[in-house]
């Protein structure tokens, strides 16, 4: 890579070019020099890393703020940025991890930084129906960095569908119907494909989140769409538009071939606001409360930042946006949760809220691998790297096959309430991680691709509790995934559709060959496919032993009405029986939406900020 070909950015006092490099997280290989050069060029590129416009973190917090926002993942940057629009309000955003490194901005590095220091590396315990090959422990990676999982994930833009929000309302989330939430999706959105692929009735323009298709797709993705038409599984241009089922090249939260995290979309434009402080490498360990008459009120937090402990006061509110694992954990550590569990942990009960940590659920899935008759070739090449640095196009400007998806229905539902999603992996221009990214496993010298069947409407429910009073220790996560046979059967029906798709004449030129990666315990059930028919007992076993959990955890601080003893927050996201405390992240979902949830979490952040502004007469 000839570095002299590229223009360096205008100098600024403190450009951000640090963090984990691609060479740090990739297995040593002949492309090590290329990785170092690519990382350096991306770091200095105004179009890719934009080093002069990252947020400017504080070195220590002030004593008091009007609002404290805990967690800078999908929702936290939105809440903090929106609240700081009111110039007289002071806002602190607390994030346990560092800033997002330059390599994260490259779409093809999807999942590259998972299982590193930028990941909480959570694992569930005591699973009886899932991840059995791993001793009943499922891996739940969660982003530990500015932007959270929006800096790691596949960027797919999906909202679920109308029936999801109808269910929410029936579960006590009054005011959260499809008609009532749609304006907030549109408010956050800057859709560049209106009148090209999508309709303006369903989409917004001018918001912070640019939504568009990646500039590059592999030919195999186009052949999949043709195969979907051939097999009558169908296609659609917009899974959140008029036709919500079918195969499609997904729209993504990205901008001109570069990842657009929640931090980049909302915080970078607000980086010069004097009333917005961002604390990095800062872990909130407790919510402080005090009694005001008969009311309990949140008054601030304890935060450990760069090895020092601070008490920070909140004049108005503390807002938790730490996600479906960390938000309930922090509530429990602060004495807000089920009294029986808090007593067992030796924590004084401040407010007895039985629902904290309950209703834990996640999308579950299972992936099958196929080899093609193409020789496995390195997608991360000098030519492709040069192309990306020059104009952010080519294979590095996309997630390969991961940008392809499908929303389908099982026999349990109807087309207006789909419950199956198909994910894909392959043709991804990233480095060798030594098997650290399961979706990119290879099985021979030929190219390998993965098709994954996802259950979007899981009925299994688990629980999150404390293992320790030490806030630096992970909580006890028991997902109870796949405990309901229906949940496994929906995944099985998705596998049937995958096999149907791969048998299309359109794909015969690839000579797809299913990899039989059988768990030892499943071999007794016979062949995976017998006479062209999937062996249901075999696949039910495989799904339980080789589970692929998604990263769509939700429900642990569920929203609901006051008469529901398991509700944690009201429809304005206020924690019951605690003044000045709200939760605004995936944990408040009564049921996770039927699709990639990140856009819904963005919507929740937008609504939370508006609720607060209205409550204080500023909207």
ZAMARGU-4260 file (C-alpha; in steps of 0.2 Angstrom, whole numbers, plus 5000, padded with zeros to 4 digits):
<rodrens>
0) 5000/5000/5000 | 5008/5016/4994 | 5004/5029/5008 | 5010/5043/4997 | 4994/5041/4986
5) 4982/5047/5000 | 4979/5064/5007 | 4982/5066/5026 | 4969/5076/5035 | 4971/5094/5041
10) 4980/5094/5058 | 4970/5096/5074 | 4976/5097/5092 | 4971/5080/5098 | 4967/5068/5084
15) 4960/5051/5089 | 4970/5038/5080 | 4972/5025/5094 | 4964/5010/5102 | 4966/4992/5097
20) 4973/4991/5080 | 4968/4978/5067 | 4985/4970/5069 | 4981/4968/5088 | 4965/4958/5085
25) 4970/4948/5070 | 4980/4932/5069 | 4998/4934/5063 | 4998/4931/5044 | 5007/4936/5028
30) 4995/4951/5028 | 5001/4959/5044 | 5010/4973/5035 | 4994/4976/5025 | 4984/4977/5041
35) 4996/4989/5049 | 4995/5000/5034 | 4976/4999/5032 | 4974/5003/5050 | 4985/5018/5049
40) 4977/5025/5033 | 4959/5022/5040 | 4965/5031/5057 | 4970/5047/5048 | 4956/5047/5035
45) 4943/5061/5037 | 4931/5050/5028 | 4933/5034/5038 | 4939/5038/5056 | 4938/5057/5055
50) 4951/5058/5069 | 4948/5077/5072 | 4929/5075/5076 | 4928/5061/5089 | 4921/5066/5106
55) 4933/5074/5118 | 4932/5064/5134 | 4933/5072/5151 | 4948/5068/5163 | 4937/5068/5179
60) 4918/5071/5182 | 4911/5087/5190 | 4902/5085/5207 | 4885/5088/5200 | 4875/5087/5184
65) 4857/5089/5180 | 4856/5072/5171 | 4867/5057/5172 | 4866/5044/5158 | 4874/5027/5161
70) 4879/5017/5146 | 4884/5024/5129 | 4878/5010/5118 | 4863/5011/5106 | 4852/5022/5116
75) 4864/5032/5128 | 4872/5044/5115 | 4854/5048/5109 | 4848/5052/5126 | 4863/5062/5131
80) 4864/5072/5115 | 4845/5076/5114 | 4845/5082/5133 | 4861/5093/5130 | 4851/5102/5116
85) 4844/5112/5131 | 4859/5123/5135 | 4855/5126/5153 | 4855/5108/5157 | 4871/5099/5161
90) 4873/5081/5155 | 4885/5067/5160 | 4887/5052/5149 | 4896/5037/5157 | 4904/5023/5147
95) 4913/5008/5154 | 4924/5006/5139 | 4935/5017/5128 | 4932/5026/5111 | 4929/5015/5096
100) 4945/5012/5087 | 4948/5016/5068 | 4946/4998/5062 | 4929/4998/5069 | 4923/5010/5056
105) 4926/4998/5042 | 4910/4988/5038 | 4919/4972/5033 | 4927/4971/5051 | 4910/4966/5057
110) 4912/4956/5074 | 4931/4958/5072 | 4933/4966/5090 | 4922/4954/5099 | 4931/4943/5112
115) 4943/4957/5115 | 4945/4971/5128 | 4930/4979/5119 | 4918/4966/5124 | 4910/4961/5141
120) 4912/4943/5136 | 4897/4937/5145 | 4892/4919/5146 | 4876/4911/5152 | 4875/4897/5165
125) 4866/4881/5168 | 4857/4880/5151 | 4847/4864/5150 | 4841/4866/5132 | 4854/4877/5123
130) 4873/4877/5120 | 4875/4860/5127 | 4891/4856/5118 | 4898/4870/5128 | 4892/4863/5144
135) 4876/4874/5144 | 4886/4890/5143 | 4881/4902/5129 | 4892/4916/5123 | 4884/4933/5124
140) 4896/4946/5118 | 4892/4964/5122 | 4901/4980/5116 | 4911/4988/5130 | 4916/5004/5121
145) 4908/5020/5115 | 4894/5015/5104 | 4892/4998/5112 | 4886/4985/5100 | 4882/4998/5087
150) 4901/4998/5084 | 4902/4979/5082 | 4885/4973/5074 | 4880/4970/5056 | 4871/4987/5055
155) 4855/4980/5048 | 4841/4993/5049 | 4825/4984/5055 | 4811/4989/5066 | 4800/4973/5068
160) 4782/4976/5063 | 4766/4983/5068 | 4760/4967/5077 | 4776/4968/5089 | 4770/4985/5095
165) 4752/4979/5097 | 4758/4966/5108 | 4768/4979/5119 | 4752/4989/5121 | 4742/4973/5126
170) 4756/4970/5139 | 4754/4987/5147 | 4765/4998/5137 | 4751/5011/5134 | 4756/5024/5121
175) 4769/5012/5112 | 4758/5007/5097 | 4765/5006/5079 | 4756/5022/5075 | 4764/5031/5090
180) 4782/5025/5088 | 4783/5027/5069 | 4786/5046/5070 | 4802/5043/5082 | 4809/5030/5070
185) 4807/5043/5056 | 4814/5057/5067 | 4831/5048/5069 | 4832/5042/5051 | 4841/5050/5036
190) 4836/5037/5023 | 4846/5040/5007 | 4836/5026/4997 | 4819/5035/4997 | 4811/5033/4980
195) 4825/5021/4975 | 4821/5006/4986 | 4810/5012/4999 | 4794/5023/5001 | 4795/5040/5011
200) 4778/5035/5019 | 4788/5023/5030 | 4805/5032/5031 | 4812/5048/5037 | 4825/5060/5030
205) 4836/5073/5039 | 4839/5063/5055 | 4856/5059/5063 | 4856/5041/5057 | 4860/5038/5039
210) 4851/5023/5032 | 4856/5016/5015 | 4862/5000/5006 | 4881/4996/5006 | 4890/5001/4990
215) 4895/4983/4986 | 4887/4966/4986 | 4895/4950/4981 | 4887/4941/4965 | 4882/4927/4977
220) 4870/4939/4986 | 4861/4943/4969 | 4860/4924/4965 | 4851/4921/4982 | 4838/4934/4978
225) 4835/4925/4961 | 4834/4909/4970 | 4822/4916/4982 | 4810/4921/4968 | 4813/4904/4959
230) 4808/4894/4975 | 4793/4906/4978 | 4801/4911/4995 | 4800/4929/4988 | 4809/4945/4989
235) 4806/4962/4995 | 4815/4979/4994 | 4810/4985/5011 | 4807/4973/5026 | 4799/4988/5036
240) 4789/4994/5021 | 4773/4988/5013 | 4779/4970/5010 | 4788/4965/5026 | 4792/4947/5021
245) 4805/4940/5008 | 4823/4940/5005 | 4832/4957/5003 | 4848/4966/5003 | 4846/4975/5019
250) 4847/4993/5022 | 4861/4997/5035 | 4865/5011/5047 | 4880/5017/5038 | 4886/5032/5028
255) 4895/5031/5011 | 4903/5014/5015 | 4908/5018/5033 | 4900/5012/5049 | 4889/5024/5058
260) 4888/5020/5077 | 4876/5029/5089 | 4891/5038/5095 | 4896/5044/5078 | 4879/5049/5073
265) 4874/5058/5089 | 4889/5063/5100 | 4902/5068/5087 | 4891/5082/5080 | 4888/5088/5099
270) 4907/5086/5104 | 4909/5105/5107 | 4894/5107/5118 | 4900/5114/5135 | 4885/5106/5144
275) 4889/5088/5138 | 4903/5078/5147 | 4907/5061/5141 | 4917/5050/5153 | 4926/5035/5146
280) 4933/5020/5155 | 4921/5024/5168 | 4910/5010/5176 | 4895/5015/5186 | 4894/5004/5202
285) 4879/5010/5211 | 4864/5022/5210 | 4862/5033/5225 | 4845/5036/5233 | 4838/5046/5247
290) 4821/5047/5255 | 4811/5063/5251 | 4796/5062/5263 | 4788/5045/5258 | 4797/5044/5241
295) 4813/5037/5236 | 4823/5047/5224 | 4838/5044/5214 | 4852/5056/5218 | 4867/5051/5209
300) 4880/5037/5205 | 4896/5030/5211 | 4908/5028/5196 | 4925/5021/5195 | 4935/5030/5181
305) 4953/5026/5176 | 4955/5018/5193 | 4948/5032/5204 | 4931/5032/5213 | 4919/5047/5211
310) 4902/5051/5218 | 4893/5061/5205 | 4876/5070/5210 | 4861/5071/5199 | 4850/5087/5201
315) 4836/5080/5191 | 4837/5062/5185 | 4848/5046/5182 | 4844/5037/5166 | 4850/5019/5163
320) 4855/5015/5145 | 4867/5001/5149 | 4858/4987/5141 | 4848/4971/5145 | 4862/4964/5156
325) 4870/4979/5164 | 4855/4990/5168 | 4846/4976/5179 | 4863/4972/5187 | 4866/4990/5192
330) 4848/4991/5199 | 4851/4975/5209 | 4868/4982/5216 | 4859/4998/5221 | 4845/4988/5231
335) 4832/4990/5218 | 4824/4973/5214 | 4817/4957/5221 | 4819/4958/5240 | 4821/4939/5242
340) 4836/4940/5230 | 4843/4956/5238 | 4842/4948/5256 | 4851/4933/5250 | 4865/4944/5243
345) 4866/4954/5259 | 4860/4970/5250 | 4848/4982/5259 | 4832/4983/5249 | 4828/5001/5244
350) 4813/4997/5233 | 4806/4979/5231 | 4803/4977/5212 | 4801/4958/5208 | 4803/4961/5190
355) 4821/4967/5189 | 4831/4954/5180 | 4816/4943/5176 | 4808/4941/5158 | 4826/4939/5151
360) 4825/4933/5133 | 4834/4933/5116 | 4833/4928/5098 | 4840/4910/5096 | 4847/4903/5080
365) 4856/4889/5072 | 4868/4890/5057 | 4873/4878/5044 | 4888/4879/5033 | 4890/4875/5015
370) 4906/4874/5004 | 4906/4881/4986 | 4915/4875/4971 | 4926/4891/4972 | 4943/4891/4980
375) 4943/4901/4996 | 4952/4917/4991 | 4957/4931/5003 | 4945/4945/5001 | 4956/4957/5011
380) 4969/4961/4998 | 4980/4975/4993 | 4969/4980/4979 | 4953/4980/4989 | 4961/4989/5004
385) 4967/5003/4991 | 4950/5004/4984 | 4942/5007/5001 | 4955/5020/5007 | 4953/5029/4991
390) 4934/5030/4990 | 4926/5018/5002 | 4919/5006/4990 | 4923/4988/4986 | 4922/4973/4998
395) 4928/4982/5013 | 4913/4994/5012 | 4901/4981/5016 | 4898/4965/5027 | 4899/4953/5012
400) 4884/4941/5013 | 4879/4947/5030 | 4870/4962/5022 | 4858/4949/5015 | 4843/4944/5025
405) 4826/4937/5024 | 4810/4939/5035 | 4798/4923/5033 | 4784/4914/5042 | 4783/4898/5051
410) 4767/4888/5052 | 4763/4896/5069 | 4759/4913/5062 | 4754/4923/5047 | 4763/4935/5034
415) 4758/4950/5044 | 4767/4943/5060 | 4783/4934/5053 | 4793/4924/5065 | 4808/4918/5055
420) 4824/4928/5050 | 4838/4921/5039 | 4855/4927/5041 | 4870/4924/5030 | 4889/4925/5032
425) 4903/4924/5019 | 4913/4934/5007 | 4918/4946/5021 | 4934/4955/5018 | 4942/4954/5035
430) 4957/4946/5043 | 4960/4929/5050 | 4955/4928/5068 | 4960/4910/5071 | 4942/4905/5073
435) 4936/4919/5084 | 4922/4923/5073 | 4911/4907/5072 | 4901/4913/5057 | 4917/4914/5047
440) 4923/4896/5049 | 4931/4887/5035 | 4930/4868/5032 | 4941/4865/5017 | 4951/4874/5003
445) 4935/4879/4995 | 4925/4895/5000 | 4913/4892/5015 | 4896/4901/5018 | 4884/4901/5032
450) 4865/4901/5032 | 4857/4904/5049 | 4839/4901/5054 | 4833/4913/5068 | 4817/4912/5079
455) 4811/4930/5080 | 4797/4926/5093 | 4805/4916/5107 | 4793/4911/5121 | 4807/4904/5132
460) 4811/4916/5147 | 4826/4916/5159 | 4832/4927/5173 | 4847/4938/5178 | 4853/4939/5196
465) 4869/4944/5205 | 4883/4932/5208 | 4892/4944/5218 | 4891/4961/5227 | 4906/4966/5217
470) 4900/4977/5203 | 4916/4972/5193 | 4910/4954/5192 | 4898/4948/5179 | 4880/4944/5184
475) 4873/4927/5184 | 4864/4925/5167 | 4852/4910/5164 | 4844/4913/5148 | 4833/4896/5148
480) 4834/4898/5129 | 4826/4885/5118 | 4816/4877/5133 | 4800/4878/5123 | 4799/4865/5109
485) 4790/4878/5099 | 4806/4889/5099 | 4816/4875/5092 | 4803/4870/5079 | 4803/4888/5072
490) 4822/4887/5069 | 4819/4870/5061 | 4806/4877/5049 | 4819/4890/5045 | 4831/4877/5041
495) 4819/4869/5029 | 4817/4885/5020 | 4836/4886/5019 | 4838/4869/5011 | 4824/4873/4999
500) 4833/4889/4994 | 4850/4880/4991 | 4841/4867/4980 | 4836/4881/4967 | 4843/4879/4950
505) 4850/4896/4951 | 4862/4890/4964 | 4867/4874/4955 | 4882/4882/4947 | 4890/4884/4965
510) 4888/4865/4969 | 4883/4869/4987 | 4888/4855/4999 | 4881/4854/5016 | 4894/4852/5030
515) 4889/4839/5042 | 4896/4845/5058 | 4886/4833/5070 | 4887/4834/5088 | 4892/4817/5095
520) 4876/4816/5104 | 4865/4819/5089 | 4873/4805/5077 | 4861/4792/5085 | 4846/4801/5076
525) 4853/4796/5059 | 4857/4807/5043 | 4853/4826/5043 | 4844/4824/5027 | 4836/4808/5022
530) 4827/4806/5005 | 4827/4825/5003 | 4818/4827/5019 | 4826/4835/5035 | 4827/4823/5050
535) 4818/4833/5063 | 4825/4823/5078 | 4842/4826/5072 | 4840/4844/5069 | 4831/4847/5086
540) 4847/4839/5094 | 4859/4849/5084 | 4850/4865/5088 | 4851/4861/5107 | 4869/4856/5106
545) 4876/4869/5094 | 4865/4884/5098 | 4870/4900/5090 | 4863/4914/5102 | 4860/4930/5094
550) 4865/4947/5102 | 4847/4953/5104 | 4844/4952/5123 | 4829/4961/5130 | 4816/4962/5143
555) 4825/4962/5160 | 4817/4979/5165 | 4801/4977/5156 | 4789/4991/5153 | 4771/4988/5159
560) 4757/4995/5170 | 4758/4997/5189 | 4746/4983/5192 | 4758/4971/5184 | 4770/4966/5198
565) 4783/4961/5186 | 4784/4978/5177 | 4799/4988/5181 | 4796/5004/5172 | 4780/5013/5167
570) 4776/5019/5149 | 4786/5035/5152 | 4801/5024/5156 | 4801/5029/5175 | 4806/5016/5187
575) 4792/5012/5198 | 4793/5019/5216 | 4809/5028/5212 | 4808/5046/5208 | 4821/5053/5196
580) 4826/5036/5189 | 4822/5029/5171 | 4828/5015/5160 | 4829/5017/5141 | 4837/5002/5132
585) 4832/4985/5126 | 4829/4979/5144 | 4812/4989/5144 | 4805/4979/5129 | 4791/4968/5136
590) 4795/4956/5121 | 4809/4959/5109 | 4804/4964/5092 | 4803/4952/5077 | 4820/4957/5069
595) 4836/4966/5072 | 4832/4977/5087 | 4845/4992/5086 | 4833/5004/5077 | 4820/5000/5090
600) 4833/5004/5104 | 4837/5021/5095 | 4818/5024/5095 | 4817/5021/5113 | 4831/5033/5116
605) 4823/5047/5106 | 4806/5044/5116 | 4815/5044/5132 | 4823/5061/5129 | 4807/5068/5123
610) 4798/5062/5139 | 4811/5070/5150 | 4809/5087/5140 | 4790/5087/5142 | 4791/5083/5160
615) 4802/5098/5163 | 4792/5109/5152 | 4806/5110/5138 | 4796/5103/5124
</rodrens>
